[in-house]
Amino acid sequence: MKNFFALIKREFGLFFADSTLRSVFLLAPIIYALLFGFVYQKGKVEHLPIIVVDLDNTPLSNQLIDMLGENEKLQVVRVKNTNNGTTETMRQMNAVVTVVIPERFEASVLQKRYPEINTYINTTNLLTANMASQGVQTTLGTFSAGINMQGLKKKGMNAGQAATQYEPFKVNYIRLYNETGNYFTYMWPGVLAVVLQQVLLLGLAVSFAREYENKTLEKEFLGRAGNAFSAILIKVIPFWIMSVFILGIYYMFHHIFRAPIPSPLMNYAVTTGLFIAATTFLGVFISALLPSALKATQVLMLLATPAFIIGGYSWPLEAMPIGVQWLSSILPLTPFLNAHKVMLFQQGSLADVMPSIQHLCILILVYGILALITVRIKIYQMKKKAGKEEVSPN
C-alpha cells in the first residue's frame, strides 16, 4: 500500500513536470469553455441580411417590405426596383435571402389572380439559410393571412368570422425541452464533453508509453506496482482526481454563461463518472499497447477527433452507414452524449438513460480487461527477461 501511494505521487510528479501536458490538460478546458461560450452565448442568429426586389412598388408591396424588416431574424439591407444583377448584389452584401415581389402584385391580389412571390435562398451556410427562410415564411404567411381576412371583412364578416372562415382549424406548435431553440444550450455542453475526452486521452496516451521511452517501466514502475491491476489504477487515479477539477471549472462556467445544468447533479455525476472511467481505460489500453508516445497519441486522436461528428449529437446515427455506427459505438463519448441530452433537455432520470449507462459499463469492462491483459503481458515479458538474465553466464 505504501508503494501504491508513492507511485500515485510519482504520477502527479511526472504530470506536473511535463509543461506541455500540464498546459493541455489544465488550460485547454478553460480556454475552450470560454471560447465556445462566447461564440455561442447569444444562442440565436438575428438580423440576417436579405434583399427585396420590388417590381410592383405599390402600398401593398411596401407593406410587405416593412413586415419583413420588422421580423427580428431579418434585416432588409437593399430594396431594388429591377431584378438585374441580383445574384451579384446578393454575393456582395452577403445576403441570405432575396425576395422578389412580381409586377402588378397588388393588382393581381385584388383581382384574386394568385400572384407568386419567389424567394432565393443562399444555402452556403445551412444554419443561417434555414433561419432566414423560416423568418421569411413566417412573415409571408402572416401577410397572406392578413390579406385574406381583410377581403372577408370587406364582404361584411366580423374579425372572428373572418378568422374562422379563412382558418377552419387552428394549429398550435409547442416546443418542448429547448423551447427557445437556443443554439448555445444545444451545442455548448456537447463541445465541453468533447474537450474533456480529448484531454483525458492526450494525457493517458503518454502514461505507459513514456515509461517505455524513458526505460523506467520495469524497475521504477511495474517492479514496484506489483500487479497489472494496481499498475492501471496508479495510472488512472491521478486523471480521475484532476477530472474533478475540470468538472468544477465547467460547473462554474455554466453559471457564468447561464447555461442549463442537469438536475439532480447526482445523476449527472453517475454518467460523467462512467464516461471518465471508460475514456481513461481506453487511453491506458492504447498507451500500454504501443511503445511510442507519439504513436499512442496519434492513434487516440485518430479515434477521438471525429467523435463529435459520428457520435449522433449533431447528426442522427440512423442516417450514418453501419460501419460508422459501429465506430461510434466504441467511443465513450457517444453513449455519454446520448444520456446527457436526455437528462439535460428532457429532464430524464437514470432509468431513462439506462441503455447509455449499460453501454458505458460495457466499454469500461472491455477496455479495462484489454488494458489488464496488455499490462499483464508486459509484466510477464519483464519477468521472463529478468529470468534469462539471471541464468545467463557472466
N, C-alpha and C positions, 0 to 999 in steps of 0.2 A: 504493500500500500504506500509505503514511503517513496519507493521508486515511481509509483504511478503519479503521485502529485508532483514529484520532482520533474518528471518528464512533461507533465502538463505545463509546469512553469517554464521548462525549456522551450516548449512550443510557442508560448507567448513571447519569450525572448527572441526566438527566430523570426517570429512575425514582425515584431516592432523593430528588429534590426534591419529588415528589408524595407527601405524607404518607398520603393515603387509599390510593393504590395500593400504597405500601410496606407499610402495615399489613395490607391484604387479602392480598397475595402472600406475605408472610413470616410473619405471625402466624396467619392463618386456618388453614393446615395444622396448625400446632402445637395451636391451640385445639380444632379438630375432632378431631384424632387423640386428644387427651386426653379430650375429652367423650365420643366414641363408644367409646373404650377402656374408660372407667369404666362406661358404660351397659351394654355387652355383656360386661364382664370375667368375670362369673360363668359365662356360657356356657350355662346351662340354668336353667329355672324349677323351683323346688321348693316344697313345702308349699302347693299350690294349695287354697284353701278349698272344702270340699264339705259338703253337708248329707245326713244319713241319716234317712229316715223309717222307723222300725222299728215296723211294725204287728203284729209277732209277739212280740217281747220274750221270746225263749227263749235257752237257751245257744247254739244254733246261730247265731241271728241276731246275738247278742253277739260270737261268734267272728268272724263276717264283718266286723262293725264294727271289731274290733281289727285285723284284717288290712288293712282299708282305711287305718286310721291309721298302720300300720307302713310303708306304701308311701312312699318318700321324695318322690314327686311330689305326694302328697296330704296334707291336714290336715283331719280331721273337726272342724268348728267348731260343729256343732249336731246333736244327736240328738233327733228328735221322735217322739212316740208317736201323733200324728194327722197326717193329710195336709191339714188345713185351713190356709189361708194360707201354703202352702209357697212359692208364687211370690213373695209379698211378702217372706217371710223370705230367700229367695234373693237378691232385689234389695237388701235392707237389709244383708246380710252379704257382698255381692259374691261370692257362691258361684259356682263354675264348673260344678259338677255337683250334682244331687240324686239320691240312690239310694233307691228306695222298695222296702223289703222287705215282701212281702204278708202278710196274716193267714194263720195256720196254715202258715207257711213250713216249719218243722221237721217238722210232721206230714205235710205233703204230700211232703217229701223222703223221709221214712222209708217212706211208702206208695207211693213212686215215681209220684206224680201229676204230676210235671214242672211245678213252680210257676214263675212268671215274676217276675223282678226288673226293674223299669223304671228306667232312668236318664234324667234330664232334663238336657240339656247347654246351658249358656249360651254361645251362639255369637256373642256380641257381639265377642269377640276370638278369631279363629280359631286363633291360635297357642296360647293358653292352653287353649282348648276341646279342641284336638287332643291336647295333652299330658295334660290331665286325663282325657279319655276313654281314652287309651292306658293310663294308670295304673289306671283302674277296670277296664278289660277284662282287663289282666294279672292283677289281684287276683282278679276273679271267675272267670277261667279256672283259676287255681291252686286256688281254693276248690272249684270244681266237680270238678276232677280229684281233689282230696283226698277229697271225699265218696264218689266212685265207687270209689276204691281202698279206702277203709275198708269199704264194703259188700262188696267182693270178698274182703277179708281175713276178714270175718266168716263167709264161706262156706268158709273153710279154706285159701285161697290164701296163699302167702307174698308178701312185698313185690315180689319180682321178677316172679312170675307175675301178680300183680295189675296191675303196671305194663304188662306186655306185653298183657294181656287188655283193659285199658282203652284202651291206645295201641298199635295194631298196627304202626305205624311211627313213627319219631321224626323230627322236623323241626328242623334247626339253622339259625338265622338268623344270618348272619355279615355284619357291617357292614364295608364297605370304605371306605378313604380318610378319612372323618371318623368314626372308629369310635365316639366317644362322643356323636355327634350334637351337638357343641358349636356353639351359635349364634354365639358370638364368632368362632370360627375361620372360620365361613362368611361372616359379614356384614362384619366389620371391614375386611379387605383391599379389598373392593369399594367401601366407603364412602370409603376413602382415595384410591382411584383417581378417584372422582367429584370429590372436593375438588381433586385435582391438576388435572384437566381444567378445572374451574370457574375456578381462579385463573389458569391459563395463558390462558384465553380472555378473562377480565376484563382481564388485563394487556395483552394484544395488541389488545384492542378499541380502545384509545386510541392505539396505536402510530402509525398513519398519520393517523387522524382528528384527533389532537392537532396534528399538523403543519398540517393544513388550517385548523383553527380559529385557530392562532397565526400563520398566514400565513408559516410557515418552510419549507414543503415544497419550494419551488422553489429558493431561493437557499441556504439553510443545509443542506438535506439532499440532495435529488436532484441539485442542481448539483455537489455535492462527491462524491456516491456514484458518479457516472459512468454506471452502467448499472443496469437493473432487478434483475439477479441479485445484484449487490453490495448494493443497497438492501434487498432482502429478507433477505439474510444478516445485515446490520447490525442489522436489527430483531429477528431471532430468536435470534441467538447469545447476547445477554445473558440471555434467558429460558432457553436451554438450560443455561447455566452456573448460573443460580440454581435451576434444577430439580434439579441435583445436590445442592444444599444441602437442598432439601425431601426428596429421597430419603434423604439421610443422616439427617435427623430421623426419617423413617418407620422406617428400619432400627434406629435407637436405640430407638424406641418398641416395635418388635417384640420386642426383648429385654426391655424393661421389663414389658410385658404378657404375655411368654412366648407370643407368637403364632408360628405356624409360618412359616418363611422358605423361599421357593422355593430349591431346590438342584439343580444348581450355580447360583451367583449370576450367572454369565456368561450363561446362557440367559435369565434374568430381565432382565438388562441389555439384551439384544438386543430383546426385546419391548417393554420400557419405553422404550428409545430411539426405536423406531419409533413408539410411541404419542405420545411428546412431539413428535416431528417432525411427525406428521400433525396433531396438535392446533394446533401453532404456525402451520403453513401455512394451516390453516382460519381461524385468528384474523387472520393477516395479510391473507388474501384479503378477508374481510368488512370489515376496517378500511380497506383501500385502496379498496374499492368504495364505501363510504359516507362522505361528507364530515363527518358529525357523529359525535362520540364517543358521544353519548347513543344515537343510532340504532344504531350498531355494537354497543354494549353490549347494547341491547335485543334485537337480532336474535340475537346469540350466546347470550345467556341463554335466549331462547326455544327455541333448539336444544338447549342443554346441560341445562336444568333437568329435563326428563323422561328424560334419557339413562339413568339407572339403572333406571327403571321399564321402559322399552322396550328395554333392552339385552340382555334374555334372561338376566340374572343371577339375579333372584328369581322370574321368571315365564317359562316357556319361550316362545321366539319362535314355535314352531309353533302355539301357541294364540292368537296375535295375528292380526288382519286383515292381509292382504297389504300394504295401504298403510302400516301401522305398521311392518311388517318392512322395507319399503323405506326408511322414515325412519330406522330404527335402523341400517341398513347404511351410511348416510353419516356416522355419528358414530364417531370413533376409539375411543371407549370400548367399543363393542360387541365388535369383534374382540379388543381387548386383554383384556377380562374373560373372554372365552371361552378365550383362551390361558392366562390367569392361573389359572383354575380347574383346567385340565388339569395345569399344571406344579406348582401348589401342593398340590392334593388327591390327584391321581393319580400324582404324581412323573413326569410326562411329559417327553419330550425335545423339542427344537426340531422334530424330524421329526414328532412327534405333533401339533404345533400349526401345521404348515406352511400349512393353509388360512387361519388367522388372520393369519399373517405375510404371506402374499400379499395378503390383504385390506388390511392396514395399508400395505403397499407401494403398492397401487393408490390408496389415499386420499392418500398422500404425493405420488404422481405427479400425481393430478388436482388437488389443492388447490395444489400447487407450480406447476403450469402455469397454473392460473387466476389465482393471485397474480402470476405473472410477466407474464401478458398484461395484467392490470389496471394494474400499475405501469408497464409499457411504454407503455400508452395515456396514463397521466398524464404521463410524460416527453415523449411526442410532443406532447401538448396544451401542455405548458410551452414546448417549443421553438417550436411554431407561434405561440404567443402572443408569445414574445420576438422572433420574426422580424417579426411585424406591427408591433411597437413600434419596431423599427429602421427600417422603411421608411416609417412614418407621418411626415407633415410636422410640423415643430416649430411 
